[in-house]
Amino acid sequence: MSPMGRHICPSCRQKSRFRMTMTSWLRVTIFVGIGGVPIGLLIHHYFAGGWWPAGTAFGGLLTGIPLDKFYDGRFRKLEKCETKNVT
């Protein structure tokens, strides 16, 4: 894998991708939701309630992205991207 969401197949060294399914969308939603709630509650408690949506979004991104990347690298299989041959 390479940085910023781009993935490289370990066998052929070409671009690969993960197929997006309903299960993967649900998993990402759960990861972001679970990560966002504690940070949102902390922001609500310490900053008198007005900033809790920003804290929830920040907490969700802060925990959801690494958890999703870990899960993708550990349990999902890459697919080879179809490339167009220009001749």
N, C-alpha and C positions, 0 to 999 in steps of 0.2 A: 504494500500500500504506500501511497505517497500522500503528501499533505493536501489539505483543503478539499476533501471529498473525492479526489481523483484516485482511482484504484488501478493497479497494474497487475496483470495475471502473472503469477510466479513462474509458470511453465513457458509461456510464449512471449512474455515481456511486452505485451500490447495492452492498450486501454481496455478496461473491463468495467462492468457496472453491476449493481444489484438490482434485481427486478423489484419494483414497488408493488406490493400486494396490500390487501386490506389488513392483513395481520401485521405487516410492518408499520402501517400508519397507526394502527391501534397501539402497538408497542411503543412507538415514539410518543404518542399522546400520553400514555401512562407514565413513561419516563419523565417527560416534561412536567406533568401534573404533580407527580410525587416530589420532584425536586423543587417545584415552585412554591408549594404550600409553606414549608418552614421559613424560607426567606421572606415571603410575603407577610407571614405572621410577625416575624422579628421587626420588619420595617413598620408594620402597623403599630406595634407596641412602642418602638423607640421614637417614631416620628409622628405621633398623634393621628395616625390613620389615613391621611391624605395620599400617601405615596405607596400604599400596599399593592396596586396593580403593577407599578414599575418594579417593585421588589419581587413580585410573583413571576413576572416575565424574566427578570434577570436571573433569579434562582432556577427557573426552568431551563434556561439556556445554559447556565453554568453547570448544571448536573445532567441535563438531558443529552447534550451533544457528546460528552465523553462516554456516557453509558451506552448510547447508540453505537458509537464507533467501536467500543469494546465488544458489544454483542455482534456487530457485523463482522469484525475480524475473527471472532471466535466460532461463530455458529452458522454463518451464511456462506454460500458458494458464489463465486464471481462468474459472470457470463461474459463471453467475448462480444465486444461491440462490433456491429456490422459496419464495415468501412466501404466506401464507394471507390472503385478503381477508376481513376481518370487516366485515359490513354489517348 
